[in-house]
Amino acid sequence: MHRCRPGGVPAPPYADVGVVGRGSGRRVLSDRQVGSGSAGVGGAALAGHCRCALSQASQVGVGRGSTVSRRSDLPRRPPPVSAPPAGPGARCPASAMEPGELRMLDALAYLMGFAGCAFFLLLQRLASPYGRYASEWPGPRIPARTAWVLQELPALAWPLLECACAAAPRLDRLPNRVLLAMFVVHYVHRALIFPFLIRGGKPTPLFTCVSAFLFCVYNGYLQSRYLSRYAVYTEDWVTQPRFLAGCALWLTGMVVNIHSDHILRNLRKPEETGYKIPRGGLFDYVTAANYLGEIVEWCGFALASWSLQGGAFALFTFTVLYPRAEQHHRWYLEKFEDYPKSRKVIIPFLY
Ligand SMILES: NC(=O)c1ccc[n+]([C@@H]2O[C@H](COP(=O)([O-])OP(=O)(O)OC[C@H]3O[C@@H](n4cnc5c(N)ncnc54)[C@H](OP(=O)(O)O)[C@@H]3O)[C@@H](O)[C@H]2O)c1
């Protein structure tokens, strides 16, 4: 979505950062160095791979609290950054910046988008294979709580692994750290808090749990690897409107999601397993208030990260949750005669 592409557009939120190394040892390349290709690894890479037209001044971070302004009309692309040497006790290989891996991360993002569209079509015909529809699916089952912890954990483990990894060069930059923290915060809640609050959740079919687990391995790798090793932002990206609006959406979505799940949970007394009509919060407007929150949350993340990877995850979330929201809506209308007829499926006042 935003990385420099052959052809030179669109302008990315990243600076054409000519930073080599990190910490006290990193350097900012001057335009002359860039143009002449005489700036070592980063400069050679810049000169050799110029593809992206940037015509505005960019801010290049050179250390905590300081920036250097640079103006250039030279086409550039974010350079590969040489990984810092792994220190004593480092657990990850130092040669982390593989251009091939970046291409793979792009391919994986496209694949996620296509898979989401396929699921979207499939879920028009099939019931989502868990929760109130689980009985329609065969096979062994796992208690809901265990299933949620197991299946969501990989999405938490990946970014934590990257944080513990000495060869994650982008994590010394504030925008990358904030974005990865947003991802981690969500999955701390989803994997370690949400499951233990469930009341009377239906056992999950094993194949659903395994599928969700594999998805979290996939997405955890995609988001955390991209943010920790490849995404290049200017230090002032955290004050840009897209980032701020994205963070606000992310936070609003998460609050709506958690609050809505809280309302659903409290419909049941301990040991109850039946269903009641949810009321209050956004449930007064839509059937799937918790899904609305989740979708808004990941759209906010996509906006703040302005990345193909973030966009693919937001799209996937929508394509999986939207059909389930429609199913829930139909289900409520069938089961409850007094279900509020004015209530929409997922978009207040509209749909
Ligand atoms: N990012 C993604 O792709 C993704 C995908 C799936 C889910 N999620 C998130 O995971 C969370 C849970 O999803 P879900 O699909 O399990 O949500 P759900 O179908 O709304 O169910 C949530 C919980 O509330 C209970 N419940 C739902 N409606 C109820 C009612 N009318 N009366 C009493 N209890 C009710 C369910 O019990 P039962 O199990 O007995 O039905 C379940 O324990 C949500 O926050 C969702 O956004 C995210």
The ligand as an SDF file (V2000), in Angstrom:
LIG
                    3D

 48 52  0  0  0  0  0  0  0  0999 V2000
  -10.4110  -10.7230   13.9910 N   0  0  0  0  0  0  0  0  0  0  0  0
  -11.1410  -11.7560   13.6240 C   0  0  0  0  0  0  0  0  0  0  0  0
  -11.0140  -12.2070   12.4860 O   0  0  0  0  0  0  0  0  0  0  0  0
  -12.1210  -12.4010   14.5930 C   0  0  0  0  0  0  0  0  0  0  0  0
  -12.7620  -13.5800   14.2230 C   0  0  0  0  0  0  0  0  0  0  0  0
  -13.6640  -14.1440   15.1220 C   0  0  0  0  0  0  0  0  0  0  0  0
  -13.9130  -13.5460   16.3380 C   0  0  0  0  0  0  0  0  0  0  0  0
  -13.2730  -12.4040   16.6850 N   0  0  0  0  0  0  0  0  0  0  0  0
  -13.5890  -11.7360   17.9730 C   0  0  0  0  0  0  0  0  0  0  0  0
  -13.6890  -12.6950   19.0030 O   0  0  0  0  0  0  0  0  0  0  0  0
  -14.7270  -12.3510   19.9140 C   0  0  0  0  0  0  0  0  0  0  0  0
  -15.7270  -13.5030   20.0480 C   0  0  0  0  0  0  0  0  0  0  0  0
  -16.2470  -13.7980   18.7740 O   0  0  0  0  0  0  0  0  0  0  0  0
  -17.5200  -14.7660   18.6020 P   0  0  0  0  0  0  0  0  0  0  0  0
  -17.6670  -14.9740   17.1310 O   0  0  0  0  0  0  0  0  0  0  0  0
  -17.3840  -15.9470   19.5170 O   0  0  0  0  0  0  0  0  0  0  0  0
  -18.6830  -13.8060   19.1470 O   0  0  0  0  0  0  0  0  0  0  0  0
  -20.1950  -14.1760   19.5240 P   0  0  0  0  0  0  0  0  0  0  0  0
  -20.7340  -15.2310   18.6270 O   0  0  0  0  0  0  0  0  0  0  0  0
  -20.9400  -12.8980   19.5950 O   0  0  0  0  0  0  0  0  0  0  0  0
  -20.0810  -14.8100   20.9970 O   0  0  0  0  0  0  0  0  0  0  0  0
  -19.3350  -14.1830   21.9910 C   0  0  0  0  0  0  0  0  0  0  0  0
  -19.6150  -14.8500   23.3500 C   0  0  0  0  0  0  0  0  0  0  0  0
  -20.8750  -14.3760   23.8480 O   0  0  0  0  0  0  0  0  0  0  0  0
  -21.8080  -15.4490   23.9400 C   0  0  0  0  0  0  0  0  0  0  0  0
  -23.0670  -14.9230   23.3780 N   0  0  0  0  0  0  0  0  0  0  0  0
  -23.2150  -14.3870   22.1460 C   0  0  0  0  0  0  0  0  0  0  0  0
  -24.4870  -13.9710   21.9750 N   0  0  0  0  0  0  0  0  0  0  0  0
  -25.1460  -14.2520   23.1150 C   0  0  0  0  0  0  0  0  0  0  0  0
  -26.4950  -14.0550   23.5580 C   0  0  0  0  0  0  0  0  0  0  0  0
  -27.4060  -13.4860   22.7550 N   0  0  0  0  0  0  0  0  0  0  0  0
  -26.8380  -14.4570   24.7960 N   0  0  0  0  0  0  0  0  0  0  0  0
  -25.9150  -15.0150   25.6010 C   0  0  0  0  0  0  0  0  0  0  0  0
  -24.6160  -15.2230   25.2600 N   0  0  0  0  0  0  0  0  0  0  0  0
  -24.2290  -14.8400   24.0230 C   0  0  0  0  0  0  0  0  0  0  0  0
  -21.2370  -16.5860   23.1230 C   0  0  0  0  0  0  0  0  0  0  0  0
  -21.6540  -17.8470   23.6520 O   0  0  0  0  0  0  0  0  0  0  0  0
  -21.7410  -19.1740   22.7120 P   0  0  0  0  0  0  0  0  0  0  0  0
  -20.3410  -19.5970   22.4410 O   0  0  0  0  0  0  0  0  0  0  0  0
  -22.4890  -20.1290   23.5770 O   0  0  0  0  0  0  0  0  0  0  0  0
  -22.4780  -18.7970   21.4410 O   0  0  0  0  0  0  0  0  0  0  0  0
  -19.7430  -16.3520   23.2680 C   0  0  0  0  0  0  0  0  0  0  0  0
  -19.2850  -16.8950   24.4920 O   0  0  0  0  0  0  0  0  0  0  0  0
  -15.3790  -11.0870   19.3700 C   0  0  0  0  0  0  0  0  0  0  0  0
  -14.8920   -9.9850   20.0580 O   0  0  0  0  0  0  0  0  0  0  0  0
  -14.9390  -11.0400   17.9280 C   0  0  0  0  0  0  0  0  0  0  0  0
  -14.8440   -9.7290   17.4600 O   0  0  0  0  0  0  0  0  0  0  0  0
  -12.3780  -11.8260   15.8320 C   0  0  0  0  0  0  0  0  0  0  0  0
  1  2  1  0
  2  3  2  0
  2  4  1  0
  4  5  1  0
  4 48  2  0
  5  6  2  0
  6  7  1  0
  7  8  2  0
  8  9  1  0
  8 48  1  0
  9 10  1  0
  9 46  1  0
 10 11  1  0
 11 12  1  0
 11 44  1  0
 12 13  1  0
 13 14  1  0
 14 15  2  0
 14 16  1  0
 14 17  1  0
 17 18  1  0
 18 19  2  0
 18 20  1  0
 18 21  1  0
 21 22  1  0
 22 23  1  0
 23 24  1  0
 23 42  1  0
 24 25  1  0
 25 26  1  0
 25 36  1  0
 26 27  1  0
 26 35  1  0
 27 28  2  0
 28 29  1  0
 29 30  1  0
 29 35  2  0
 30 31  1  0
 30 32  2  0
 32 33  1  0
 33 34  2  0
 34 35  1  0
 36 37  1  0
 36 42  1  0
 37 38  1  0
 38 39  2  0
 38 40  1  0
 38 41  1  0
 42 43  1  0
 44 45  1  0
 44 46  1  0
 46 47  1  0
M  CHG  2   8   1  16  -1
M  END
$$$$
